[in-house]
Amino acid sequence: MIERLKLTYLPAEDRLELCIFAAAPNRVHRLHLTRRVTRGWLEQIARIVELSAQPPASAQPEARAAIARLHHEALAAKVTYAKSSGDDALQARAAAAPARLVTALSCGRSKQDGRWILHFSLAPGEAVSLALSAETLHGLVQLLAAQLQSTDWQLDLPVLRAPVARAAEGVMH
């Protein structure tokens, strides 16, 4: 069971660090995500944010995006966020865990219980998988969007942007 997730940007490493604090085995995973891996993750997140919202298949792309964005905002608002963990024991656990480089990432949904699955591939034959509720998934997406603002990667989540009003058809002077 996940106790806490922490996502930060490490400027010296030019990587995102995802710390996963597991309550049951009292374990911490420190996963480092490069710009390349994060770019691929963003493409998958856009897809699962829309899948989570379940917009009608007949909806126009702009409507689908608006539904996905509003659904995301509603679920992300249910999550409890903190500026800092403030817990020295958690910080010590994180510092003691080795940092591991994520080489690939995949996202999906469990057919059994509907939970969202994030699968982080590490060294050959090693992986960490997370099963997340919809609220936790959208909370992590919100953390990711916030951390991308502190990088110079010029990456964002288009699905979370407010829709841009289209210009009226006609001539512009």
C-alpha positions as CSV (number, residue, x, y, z in Angstrom):
1,M,0.0,0.0,0.0
2,I,1.3,3.4,-0.9
3,E,1.9,5.7,2.0
4,R,3.0,8.8,0.1
5,L,4.2,9.8,-3.4
6,K,6.8,12.6,-3.8
7,L,7.8,14.1,-7.2
8,T,10.6,16.6,-7.4
9,Y,12.8,18.1,-10.1
10,L,16.6,17.6,-9.5
11,P,18.3,20.4,-11.5
12,A,21.8,19.1,-10.9
13,E,20.7,15.7,-12.4
14,D,18.3,17.2,-14.9
15,R,15.8,14.5,-13.9
16,L,12.5,14.1,-12.1
17,E,12.6,12.0,-9.0
18,L,9.6,10.0,-8.0
19,C,9.8,8.7,-4.4
20,I,7.3,6.0,-3.6
21,F,6.8,5.4,0.1
22,A,5.2,2.0,0.7
23,A,3.6,1.6,4.1
24,A,3.3,-2.2,4.4
25,P,6.9,-3.4,3.7
26,N,8.3,0.0,4.9
27,R,10.1,0.4,1.6
28,V,11.0,3.4,-0.6
29,H,11.6,3.4,-4.3
30,R,13.5,6.4,-5.7
31,L,12.9,6.5,-9.4
32,H,14.7,8.9,-11.7
33,L,13.0,9.9,-14.9
34,T,14.9,11.5,-17.8
35,R,13.4,14.0,-20.2
36,R,13.0,11.3,-22.9
37,V,11.2,8.9,-20.6
38,T,9.0,11.7,-19.2
39,R,8.1,12.8,-22.8
40,G,6.8,9.3,-23.5
41,W,5.0,9.2,-20.1
42,L,3.2,12.4,-21.0
43,E,1.8,10.9,-24.2
44,Q,0.4,8.0,-22.1
45,I,-0.9,10.2,-19.4
46,A,-2.9,12.3,-21.9
47,R,-4.5,9.0,-23.1
48,I,-5.4,7.7,-19.6
49,V,-6.7,11.1,-18.4
50,E,-9.2,11.0,-21.2
51,L,-10.0,7.3,-20.6
52,S,-10.6,8.1,-16.9
53,A,-13.1,10.8,-17.8
54,Q,-15.0,8.4,-20.2
55,P,-16.2,11.1,-22.6
56,P,-18.8,10.0,-25.2
57,A,-17.2,8.5,-28.2
58,S,-19.3,10.7,-30.4
59,A,-18.0,13.9,-28.8
60,Q,-15.9,16.3,-30.8
61,P,-12.1,16.4,-29.9
62,E,-12.5,19.8,-28.2
63,A,-15.4,18.5,-26.1
64,R,-13.5,15.4,-25.2
65,A,-10.5,17.5,-24.1
66,A,-12.8,19.8,-22.0
67,I,-14.5,16.8,-20.3
68,A,-11.1,15.2,-19.6
69,R,-9.7,18.4,-18.1
70,L,-12.7,19.0,-15.9
71,H,-12.8,15.4,-14.7
72,H,-9.1,15.6,-13.9
73,E,-9.5,18.9,-11.9
74,A,-12.4,17.3,-9.9
75,L,-10.4,14.2,-9.0
76,A,-7.1,16.0,-8.4
77,A,-8.9,18.4,-6.0
78,K,-9.8,15.4,-3.7
79,V,-6.2,14.6,-3.1
80,T,-4.3,15.9,0.0
81,Y,-1.1,17.7,-1.1
82,A,1.7,19.0,1.2
83,K,4.5,21.3,0.3
84,S,7.0,19.2,2.2
85,S,6.7,15.9,4.0
86,G,7.9,17.4,7.3
87,D,8.6,13.9,8.5
88,D,12.3,13.3,9.2
89,A,11.8,9.5,9.3
90,L,10.4,9.6,5.7
91,Q,13.2,11.8,4.6
92,A,15.8,9.4,6.1
93,R,14.1,6.5,4.4
94,A,14.2,8.2,1.1
95,A,17.9,9.2,1.5
96,A,18.8,5.6,2.3
97,A,17.1,4.2,-0.8
98,P,19.2,3.9,-4.0
99,A,18.2,6.1,-6.9
100,R,17.2,3.9,-9.9
101,L,17.0,5.1,-13.5
102,V,13.7,4.4,-15.3
103,T,14.3,3.1,-18.8
104,A,10.7,2.7,-19.9
105,L,7.3,3.4,-18.6
106,S,3.8,2.1,-19.4
107,C,0.4,2.9,-18.2
108,G,-2.9,1.0,-18.3
109,R,-5.9,-0.1,-16.4
110,S,-6.5,-3.3,-14.5
111,K,-9.4,-5.3,-16.0
112,Q,-10.0,-6.9,-12.6
113,D,-10.5,-4.0,-10.3
114,G,-10.3,-0.9,-12.6
115,R,-7.3,0.5,-10.8
116,W,-4.7,2.4,-12.9
117,I,-1.4,0.7,-13.3
118,L,1.9,2.5,-13.8
119,H,4.8,0.1,-14.7
120,F,8.3,1.5,-14.4
121,S,11.0,-0.6,-16.1
122,L,14.4,-0.3,-14.5
123,A,17.6,-2.3,-15.1
124,P,17.1,-5.4,-17.2
125,G,14.6,-7.7,-15.5
126,E,13.7,-5.2,-12.8
127,A,10.5,-3.1,-12.5
128,V,8.3,-1.3,-10.1
129,S,4.5,-1.2,-10.6
130,L,2.0,0.9,-8.9
131,A,-1.8,0.3,-8.7
132,L,-3.5,3.6,-8.2
133,S,-7.1,4.7,-7.5
134,A,-8.4,7.3,-9.9
135,E,-7.9,10.1,-7.3
136,T,-4.3,9.1,-6.7
137,L,-3.6,8.9,-10.4
138,H,-5.0,12.3,-11.0
139,G,-3.1,13.7,-8.0
140,L,0.2,12.3,-9.4
141,V,-0.7,13.8,-12.8
142,Q,-1.2,17.2,-11.0
143,L,2.2,16.8,-9.3
144,L,3.8,16.0,-12.6
145,A,2.3,19.1,-14.3
146,A,3.5,21.3,-11.4
147,Q,7.1,19.9,-11.6
148,L,7.3,20.3,-15.3
149,Q,6.9,24.0,-14.7
150,S,10.2,24.0,-12.7
151,T,12.1,22.3,-15.6
152,D,13.5,23.9,-18.8
153,W,12.2,20.8,-20.7
154,Q,9.4,22.7,-22.5
155,L,7.1,19.8,-21.8
156,D,3.5,20.1,-20.5
157,L,0.3,18.2,-20.5
158,P,-1.9,19.6,-23.3
159,V,-4.9,17.7,-22.0
160,L,-4.8,19.9,-18.9
161,R,-4.6,23.2,-20.7
162,A,-7.7,25.4,-20.9
163,P,-9.2,25.2,-24.3
164,V,-8.3,28.0,-26.6
165,A,-11.1,29.8,-28.3
166,R,-11.1,29.5,-32.0
167,A,-10.8,32.6,-34.1
168,A,-13.9,33.5,-36.1
169,E,-13.9,32.3,-39.6
170,G,-13.1,35.2,-41.9
171,V,-10.4,37.8,-42.6
172,M,-8.0,39.1,-40.1
173,H,-6.9,42.7,-40.5
